[in-house]
Amino acid sequence: MLKTSRVRAFLIHLAVSSILFLIPLYLVILHWYPFPFFYSDGGWNGILIIAGVQFVMGPLLTLIVYKPGKPGLKFDLTLIGLAQAAALTWGVWVTYTERPVAVVYTLNHFSPVSQRSLTMMQFPLEKLAVYGDKYPVPVYADLPQAPEQHQKYLISAVSSRTPLSLFTELYTKFDTDNLQILKLQSDKLYDYLESDKKGKQLLNTFFQTHPELYNHYLFVPLNSRYKRLVIVLDPTNLSYKGTLNIDVTNFMLGKAKQKKTKAPTEGNLEAHK
C-alpha cells in the first residue's frame, strides 16, 4: 500500500501541473487554434501532448521515486522537474509552430497554412498583415487565368509535392472581384449539398439554428490537416459562422453532378424550415 506522504507528493505535483496546464490550454483554444481549427488542424492533438506531459510524465515519476528520507531525493525531484519542463516546452513549441497562421483560398477551397510551413517557404510572417488583421489571415491565391500559366502552376505543385496554398507569390488580399468568385463557388457548393441527402439534412439543421444567415452566407470547403468539412462564412468580413461536418471532396474534384437549385431567399424561407 502506498504511503500517505508519497500520495500527498503526487497530488501536490498533480495540482501544480493542473494549474500550469491552464496557460497553454487558454492559448491553444482561444488564440492559436480558434474555431473551427481546434479539431480540424491539430489543436486537440497539441492539447493531448501537453496534457500527457503535465498529468502523466511528471506526477507519475514523482509517485514512483518519492520516498521520505531517501538519499538524493531532492536531486531526483529536480531532474523530474527539469525533464517535465523540457518536455512541456517542446510540446508547447510544436503546438505553437504548427498553428494555422493563414487560410488560403485556391481553386475552390480553403487550406490552412501553418507557421512552420510558411517559415520553410521563407515567407516573413509579419507580411501576413498586408492581407488582413483577422487570425488566421484569409488570403486569396491568385492563379493566372491564362491556360498555359495556370497549367504550369498545377504541374509544378504536383511535381514538387507542394500545395498551391504554399505558392506565396500568388498571395493577394481579398477584394470585391475575388469575393465574387468565392460567392459563385459558394452557390455551386450549395447546389451540390442540396443534391446530397446528408448535405441537405445538414443545411436544414444549420439554417434552423442560424435563421439570421438566410441569404447571407458563404459555403466553402475547408481542406485541413486532420479533417475535411464545410465552413460557413459571413461574406462581409469572412468571419466564421459555423461548420457542416461533411466531406465534399467529390465537389472539389468536380466529380459529382450538381442539381440546379436556388439558394434560400426570403421567398423560399419556409421551405427550409
Buried (B, 14 or more C-beta within 10 A) or exposed (E): EEEEEBEEBBEEBBEBBEEBBEEBBEBBBEEBBBBBBBBBBBBBBBBEBBBEBBBEBBBBBBBEBBEEEEEEBEEBBEEBBEBBEEBBEEBBEBBBBBBBBBBBBBBBBBBBBBBBBBEEEEBEEEEBEEBBEEBBBBBBBBBEEEEEEEEEBEEEBEEEEBBBBBBBEBBBEBEEEBBEBBBEBBBBBBBBBBBBEEBBEBBBEBBEEBEEBBEEBBBBBBBBBEBBBBBBBEBEEBEBBBBBEBBBEEBBEEEBEBEEBEBBEEEEEEEBE
